[in-house]
Amino acid sequence: MNPILGEVFYALILLTWVIFVSFPLTRWLYSLMRGRGLSHGVAIYFNRKVIHILAGGLIALLVPHLFSTPLIPLSMSLILAALLYIPHWRGELLTWFQTPENLFEVHFCIAWGLAITAGWLLTGGDFRLGVIPVLYMSFGDAVTGVVRNLIFRRRTKSWWGNIAMAAVCLPIGYMLGLWGVVSALVASFIEHFEFGPIDDNLTIPLSSFLILYLT
C-alpha cells in the first residue's frame, strides 16, 4: 500500500474511534452515571476525562508508530476542534460532555495537534518532544479530574488531584531522564491553576514542552 494512503487509512480508523468514544460511548456513560445519582456536572467532567484517555492519550501513543509526519494528526485535531466548536456557536451543545461555561474540549484538540506538530518540527522528526506533554495532558489531567470528582463530587481544584497526576506523569517523564521528571512535576503543579480563558489544556503541554525543548 502507498505510505500516504496507509496513513490516511489509519487516520480514518482513529477518527472513527474518536467518534465512537465521543458519541455513543460517553453518551451511554452519561446516562449510566445520571441513573446512579451523579449530578449533571460531575457526569460531564467524568466523560471529559474518559475522552482525554481513550481519544487523546491512546491516539497520542499511536502517532509515532502510524505516521511519518504530523500533518495528518494535526489536520485531524483541528477538524475535531472545529466540529466541537460548532455546537457552542449554534447553542446546541453535546450535553453529555460539553458545557456552556467553557471551551476546554476545543482547547484540548488544538493543544494536542500543535504540541505534536511543534515537537516533530523542532527535533527534525522526533515525535517524543510533543507526545510526552500531550500524555501529561491526556492521562495525567484525566486522573486529576477523576480523583477530584470522587472526593468532592464537583469540578474544583485540589492538591490531591495534583498528587495523583504526578504519580501518573512521573513515570512518563522518566523516559526522557532528569528533565523529563522535572517537566512532569511542573505540569502536575501548573494544572492546579487557571488564568481566565487559559485553562490547563493549554498550560500543561506548553509548560512541559518548553522545559523539554529548552533543556
N, C-alpha and C positions, 0 to 999 in steps of 0.2 A: 504494500500500500504506500502511496505517496506520503512522505512525512507530514506535509501540511494537512492533507486530508485526514491523516491519522489523528493529528492534534484537534482538528475540527470535530472529528468523531468523539474523541474523549471529552471535549468541551460540551457537546450535546448531551452526553451521558451525565456529566456532572451537573449541567443545568437542569436536567430532568430530576436529578436527586434533590437539588435545592428547592425546586418547585414542590416536590413531594413533602419535604421537611416543612416548608413554609406554609403549605396549604392543608392537605388532608391530615398530616400527622399532628401538627400543632393545633389545628382546629379541634381534632379529637381530644388531644390532651387538655385543651382549654375546657371543653365540656366535662371531661372527667374530673378535673380539679374543681370546677364550679359545683359539680354534683357532690363533691366531698366537703363542701363548705368553705373553700378558699375564696377570698374576695376577688373581684374583677382585677384589681391592680396587681395582686400577688400572682394570679394566673398569667397575666400578660408578661410579667418580668421573668417568671419561670420559663415561659415559652421563648422569650428572647434568648435566654441562656442555652436552651436546647438548640436553637438556631445557631448561636455562636459556636457550639461544639460540633454539631453534626454537619453544618454547612461551612462556616468559616474555618474552623480548625481542621477538620478532616480533609477538606479540599486543599488547604494550605500545605498539609503534609504531602499530598499527592503531586502538587505542582512541579517540584523539581524532577520528578520521575516521568511525568507525562508531557511536559512542554519544554521546548528548546529555547524559547524566548518568552517574555511576559506579555507579549502583545495580545494573545487570546485571553489569558486570565484577566488582564486589565480591562479589555473590552467587555468581558462578562460582568465584572464588578461594576462598571459604570452603567451598563444596561440595567442591572439589578437595582442600582441606586436610583435610576430614573423611574423604574417601574414601582419602586417603593415610595417615591416622592409623589407620584400621581394621585394616590388615594388621599394624601394630605391636601394637595392642591384642589382636588374635587370635593373634599369634605366627605368622602366615602371610605373611611378607614377600614383596614383589615383588623377588626376589633379584637381578635384573639391574640395579637401581638403588637399592634400599633396603638399609640395614644396621642391625643391632640396636644399634649404638653410639650413634646419634643420630636426631633427628627433623628434620634440617636441611631436607629437602624439604617438610615441613609448614610450617616457619617461612617458607620461601620463598613459599609460596602466600599465607599470612596477610599477610606484609610487602608483597607485591605489591598485594594488594587494598586494604590500609589506606593505603599511600602514595598511590596514585592517587586514592582517595576523599578523603583529607585535603587533598591538593593542590587538588582541584577545589572543595572546600567553602571553604577558606581564601582562595581567589583569586576567588571568585564565578563560577566556571565555566571557569577556565583549567586544562586538563589538564597543562600543561607542568611545573608545580611538582612534581607527583607522578610523572610519567612519567620525567623525567630521572634521579632517583635509582634508579628501577626499571631503567633501562637500564644504569646502573653495575653494579647487582647482577646483571643478566642477562648482558650482553655482557662487561663488564669482569672480573667474577669468573670467568666461564667461561674467558676467555683465561688468567687466572691459574692456574686448575686444570690446563688443558691443558699449559701451559709446565712446571709443576712435575711433572706426571706424565711428561712426555717426558724431563725431566732426571733425576728421582730415582726414577721408577717406583714411587712410593708417595705416599700423601697426607701432605703435610708443608707447612710454611710456609717460604717463601724469598723474599728480596727480588727475585730475578729475576722471579718471578711478579708482584710488585707493580709492577715497572718495565713489564712487558708490559701490566698493567691500566691504568696511567697512559697508555700510548700509545693505548689504546682510548678511555678516558674523557675525556681532554683535548679531543679534537675535539667530543665530545658536549657537554661543559660549555661550550665556547667559544660555542655558540649562545646562551647566556644571558649572555655578557660576562665581565667580570673575576671576579665572584663565582661564576659557573659554573665557571671554571677552578679557582678555589680549592676549590670543592666536589668537583671531580674529583680533585684532589690529596689532599684529606683522605680521600675514600672509598678511594683507592688505597693510602693509608698505613694506615688503620684495618683494612683487610682482613687485614693481617698478624697481627692479634691476635684471640684468642677468650677469652671470660670465662665459663668454665664452660659452662652450657647456653645462654648468649647467644652465638650464632655470628655470622659475618659477613653472613648473610642478614638479620639484624636491624640490626647496627651500620652497614653500608654505607648502606642507604636512610635510616636515622634521622639519621646524622651529616650526610649531604649535604642531606637535606630541611631540617634545621634551619638550615643555613648559607644555603640559598637563600631560605627563608622570612623569616629574621631580617634579611636584607640587602636 
